[in-house]
Amino acid sequence: MNLSDLNKWFYELTPEQQKELRASHPPLDKLPQSLIPAEHGATIEAQIEYGKKRFFELADKKEPFYLARIGDCEIAAMGCGYYAHTPHPLAHAKDQLHWSCGFERDFLIHRKELIESFKNAQLLGMQQNWLPWRMNTIAIFHMLGLPVPHPNAVEVHLPYKMLIDGSLFSYLKGKDVLLIGGLAGELASAWRRPEFLNFHRRFGPLDQLKSLNAVKTLKRGEQGGAWRSLDRVTDMIKGATFDVALISAAVPAKILAYRIWKMGKVALDVGFVFDALLGNGERKLRPCLRDVPWPDNRGW
């Protein structure tokens, strides 16, 4: 059985099919042990610095590129719930995906495009520094025929570091920016308030974008989440005027970034950056973001 062609949850397979798929799982000690090439840095800090350097090299070329990022839900979606480390079915993968990004059985039709988004990303955020997730990703990539280490791999928390050190908004200065995600409308509204801009001015020239617009997806917990919005959002942004899309839409963000790149634009999967700017609790949980002394309230 080929994992690439799987179109149902692993634990929906017959016992014989499960056994066949398990038999194709490579021995972990025979696999590469790194997702990120050694020359991209040996520590989180060095990997992030490499990622920033590569980001601006791509930006300076004035050509379209995109950043996609891989976490636990992306691994579950790629593997249809097959958790590669043991191997065994990812415990509660279906429930986890449904809670975190509205994933439903019908959305497996998008799985091949998700895999393509990881294959083609000019910047691919990887969990190199978290051993179980690293090995899960390595095994799933191997079973899908994706390169390990990935030649364009960077540290997964790159956009968070770029937010807090000011480089993200320095890059966005003078550009037409499109926000996409469940919090996009709320963030765009907040962005237009002077107190919001004043509070976040430490992160760079937020008030010097050329334009700012938003396209909303469904939020987590809403039926279907951003998966239900994928094709609608794609249709909405065809022909739209923007230079860079910032996307905060869980797993579907990767597919949207891939589609936007093919439209000739830049797209960045920024994860919980929207949450952080809006003062949500995620900013106290994520590496890089939690290093900032956030106030207890939104501060604006």
C-alpha positions as CSV (number, residue, x, y, z in Angstrom):
1,M,0.0,0.0,0.0
2,N,1.3,3.5,-0.9
3,L,0.8,6.1,1.8
4,S,0.7,8.8,-1.0
5,D,-2.6,7.3,-2.4
6,L,-4.3,6.8,1.0
7,N,-7.7,8.6,1.0
8,K,-9.2,7.4,4.3
9,W,-8.2,7.4,7.9
10,F,-5.5,4.9,8.8
11,Y,-7.8,3.2,11.4
12,E,-10.6,2.9,8.8
13,L,-8.4,0.5,6.9
14,T,-8.9,-3.3,7.2
15,P,-6.4,-5.1,9.5
16,E,-4.7,-6.5,6.4
17,Q,-4.3,-3.0,4.9
18,Q,-3.0,-1.6,8.2
19,K,-0.5,-4.4,8.4
20,E,0.7,-3.7,4.8
21,L,1.1,0.0,5.5
22,R,3.0,-0.8,8.8
23,A,5.3,-3.1,6.9
24,S,6.3,-0.2,4.6
25,H,7.3,1.9,7.5
26,P,11.1,2.4,7.4
27,P,13.3,1.5,10.5
28,L,13.9,4.8,12.2
29,D,17.6,4.1,12.7
30,K,18.0,3.8,8.9
31,L,16.5,7.2,8.2
32,P,18.2,10.6,8.2
33,Q,18.0,12.2,11.6
34,S,17.6,15.8,10.5
35,L,14.8,17.7,8.8
36,I,16.9,20.8,8.4
37,P,20.2,20.6,6.5
38,A,23.3,21.0,8.7
39,E,24.4,24.1,6.9
40,H,21.1,25.8,8.0
41,G,22.3,25.9,11.6
42,A,22.9,23.6,14.6
43,T,20.7,25.5,17.1
44,I,17.3,27.1,17.1
45,E,18.8,30.6,17.1
46,A,21.1,29.7,14.2
47,Q,18.3,28.1,12.2
48,I,16.1,31.1,12.7
49,E,18.9,33.4,11.6
50,Y,19.4,31.3,8.5
51,G,15.7,31.4,7.8
52,K,15.6,35.2,8.1
53,K,18.6,35.5,5.8
54,R,17.0,33.2,3.2
55,F,13.7,35.0,3.5
56,F,15.2,38.3,2.6
57,E,17.3,36.7,-0.2
58,L,14.0,35.5,-1.7
59,A,12.4,38.9,-1.1
60,D,15.2,40.7,-2.8
61,K,14.7,38.7,-6.0
62,K,11.2,40.3,-6.4
63,E,9.8,36.9,-7.4
64,P,6.8,35.0,-5.8
65,F,7.6,32.7,-2.9
66,Y,5.8,31.2,0.1
67,L,6.4,30.0,3.6
68,A,4.6,26.9,4.8
69,R,5.0,25.4,8.3
70,I,4.5,21.8,9.6
71,G,3.2,20.9,13.1
72,D,1.3,18.0,14.7
73,C,-1.9,18.6,12.7
74,E,-0.1,18.8,9.4
75,I,1.6,15.4,10.2
76,A,-1.8,13.9,11.0
77,A,-3.3,15.2,7.8
78,M,-0.4,14.1,5.7
79,G,-0.5,10.6,7.2
80,C,-4.3,10.2,7.4
81,G,-3.8,9.6,11.2
82,Y,-0.8,7.3,10.8
83,Y,1.6,8.4,13.5
84,A,5.0,7.4,12.2
85,H,7.2,7.4,15.3
86,T,6.1,4.1,16.8
87,P,4.4,3.3,14.3
88,H,0.8,3.3,15.4
89,P,-2.4,5.3,14.7
90,L,-2.1,8.9,15.9
91,A,-4.1,8.9,19.1
92,H,-7.3,10.9,18.6
93,A,-5.9,12.3,15.3
94,K,-9.4,12.7,13.9
95,D,-10.7,14.5,17.0
96,Q,-7.6,16.6,17.2
97,L,-7.8,17.7,13.6
98,H,-11.5,18.4,13.9
99,W,-11.0,20.5,17.0
100,S,-8.0,22.4,15.8
101,C,-8.9,23.1,12.2
102,G,-12.3,21.6,11.5
103,F,-11.0,18.7,9.5
104,E,-13.7,16.3,8.2
105,R,-13.5,13.2,6.2
106,D,-14.6,15.0,3.0
107,F,-11.4,17.2,3.1
108,L,-9.1,14.3,2.4
109,I,-9.6,15.3,-1.2
110,H,-7.2,18.2,-0.4
111,R,-4.5,16.0,1.0
112,K,-2.4,15.6,-2.2
113,E,-2.4,19.4,-2.6
114,L,-1.2,19.7,1.0
115,I,1.6,17.4,0.3
116,E,2.5,19.3,-2.9
117,S,2.6,22.5,-0.8
118,F,5.4,21.0,1.3
119,K,7.2,19.6,-1.7
120,N,7.4,23.0,-3.4
121,A,7.8,25.5,-0.6
122,Q,10.7,27.9,-0.9
123,L,10.7,28.2,2.9
124,L,9.4,25.2,4.9
125,G,9.1,25.5,8.7
126,M,10.1,22.3,10.4
127,Q,10.1,21.1,14.0
128,Q,13.8,20.0,14.0
129,N,14.2,20.7,17.7
130,W,11.4,18.6,19.1
131,L,12.5,15.0,18.9
132,P,9.2,13.0,18.6
133,W,7.7,15.4,16.0
134,R,11.0,15.5,14.1
135,M,11.1,11.7,13.8
136,N,7.4,11.6,12.9
137,T,7.9,14.1,10.1
138,I,11.0,12.4,8.8
139,A,9.2,9.0,8.6
140,I,6.1,10.5,7.0
141,F,8.2,12.4,4.5
142,H,10.1,9.3,3.6
143,M,6.9,7.3,3.1
144,L,5.5,10.1,0.9
145,G,8.7,10.4,-1.2
146,L,9.5,13.9,0.1
147,P,13.1,14.9,0.6
148,V,14.8,14.6,4.0
149,P,16.4,16.8,5.0
150,H,14.3,19.2,3.0
151,P,16.6,21.6,1.1
152,N,14.4,24.6,1.9
153,A,13.8,23.8,5.6
154,V,13.9,26.5,8.2
155,E,13.0,26.6,11.9
156,V,9.3,26.4,12.3
157,H,9.0,29.5,14.6
158,L,10.6,31.8,12.1
159,P,7.5,34.1,11.6
160,Y,7.2,34.5,15.4
161,K,10.8,35.7,15.7
162,M,10.3,38.0,12.7
163,L,7.3,39.5,14.3
164,I,9.0,40.4,17.6
165,D,12.3,41.5,16.2
166,G,10.7,43.9,13.8
167,S,11.9,42.3,10.5
168,L,8.4,41.2,9.5
169,F,6.9,44.7,9.4
170,S,10.0,46.2,8.0
171,Y,9.5,43.8,5.1
172,L,5.8,44.7,4.8
173,K,6.5,48.5,4.7
174,G,5.0,50.1,1.6
175,K,3.3,46.9,0.5
176,D,-0.3,45.9,-0.2
177,V,-1.1,43.3,2.5
178,L,-3.9,40.8,2.5
179,L,-4.9,39.1,5.8
180,I,-6.5,35.7,5.5
181,G,-7.9,33.6,8.4
182,G,-10.6,33.3,11.0
183,L,-9.2,36.4,12.8
184,A,-8.4,38.4,9.7
185,G,-11.4,40.7,9.9
186,E,-10.9,41.3,13.6
187,L,-7.2,42.1,13.1
188,A,-7.9,44.4,10.2
189,S,-10.4,46.4,12.3
190,A,-8.0,46.6,15.2
191,W,-5.1,47.6,12.9
192,R,-7.0,50.8,12.0
193,R,-7.2,52.0,15.6
194,P,-4.4,54.4,16.7
195,E,-4.1,52.7,20.1
196,F,-3.4,49.3,18.4
197,L,-0.7,50.8,16.3
198,N,0.9,52.7,19.2
199,F,0.9,49.6,21.3
200,H,2.6,47.5,18.6
201,R,4.9,50.1,17.3
202,R,7.8,48.3,19.0
203,F,7.4,45.6,16.3
204,G,8.1,47.9,13.4
205,P,6.3,50.3,11.0
206,L,2.8,48.8,11.2
207,D,1.3,52.1,10.1
208,Q,3.4,52.2,6.9
209,L,1.7,49.5,4.8
210,K,0.5,50.7,1.4
211,S,-2.9,49.0,2.0
212,L,-4.5,46.4,4.3
213,N,-7.4,44.2,3.4
214,A,-8.9,41.0,4.9
215,V,-10.6,37.8,3.8
216,K,-12.2,35.8,6.5
217,T,-12.3,32.0,6.8
218,L,-14.3,30.1,9.3
219,K,-12.6,29.8,12.7
220,R,-11.6,26.8,14.7
221,G,-14.6,25.2,16.2
222,E,-16.9,26.4,13.4
223,Q,-18.2,23.7,11.2
224,G,-15.4,22.8,8.7
225,G,-13.1,25.5,9.9
226,A,-10.9,27.0,7.2
227,W,-11.2,23.8,5.2
228,R,-14.7,24.8,4.3
229,S,-13.5,28.2,3.1
230,L,-10.6,27.0,0.9
231,D,-12.2,27.2,-2.5
232,R,-14.3,30.3,-1.6
233,V,-11.2,32.2,-0.4
234,T,-9.3,31.1,-3.5
235,D,-12.0,32.5,-5.8
236,M,-12.2,35.7,-3.8
237,I,-8.5,36.5,-4.1
238,K,-8.2,35.7,-7.8
239,G,-7.3,39.0,-9.4
240,A,-7.1,40.8,-6.1
241,T,-4.5,43.6,-5.7
242,F,-2.0,42.6,-3.0
243,D,1.7,42.0,-2.7
244,V,1.8,39.7,0.3
245,A,-0.8,37.5,1.9
246,L,-0.4,36.8,5.7
247,I,-2.3,33.6,6.4
248,S,-3.4,32.3,9.8
249,A,-5.7,29.4,9.0
250,A,-4.3,26.2,10.5
251,V,-3.5,23.4,8.1
252,P,-5.4,24.9,5.1
253,A,-3.0,27.9,5.3
254,K,-0.4,25.7,3.5
255,I,-2.7,25.0,0.6
256,L,-3.7,28.7,0.4
257,A,-0.1,29.7,0.4
258,Y,0.7,27.3,-2.4
259,R,-2.2,28.5,-4.5
260,I,-1.3,32.1,-4.0
261,W,2.3,31.5,-5.0
262,K,1.0,29.9,-8.2
263,M,-1.0,33.2,-8.8
264,G,2.4,35.0,-8.8
265,K,2.2,36.4,-5.2
266,V,4.1,36.1,-1.9
267,A,2.3,34.1,0.8
268,L,3.4,33.6,4.4
269,D,1.9,31.0,6.7
270,V,2.3,33.0,10.0
271,G,0.6,30.6,12.4
272,F,-0.4,32.3,15.6
273,V,0.9,35.8,14.7
274,F,-2.7,37.0,14.3
275,D,-3.5,35.7,17.8
276,A,-0.4,37.4,19.3
277,L,-1.3,40.8,17.8
278,L,-4.8,40.6,19.1
279,G,-3.7,39.7,22.6
280,N,-4.9,36.1,22.7
281,G,-3.4,33.6,25.0
282,E,-1.4,31.8,22.3
283,R,1.2,34.5,22.5
284,K,2.2,33.3,26.0
285,L,2.5,29.7,24.8
286,R,4.6,29.8,21.7
287,P,8.5,30.0,21.6
288,C,9.7,33.4,20.6
289,L,6.3,34.9,21.3
290,R,6.4,34.0,25.0
291,D,9.8,35.6,25.4
292,V,8.1,39.0,25.0
293,P,6.8,40.6,28.3
294,W,3.2,40.8,27.2
295,P,0.8,42.7,29.5
296,D,-2.0,40.8,31.1
297,N,-4.6,42.6,29.0
298,R,-4.5,43.7,25.4
299,G,-2.9,47.0,26.3
300,W,-4.9,48.9,23.6
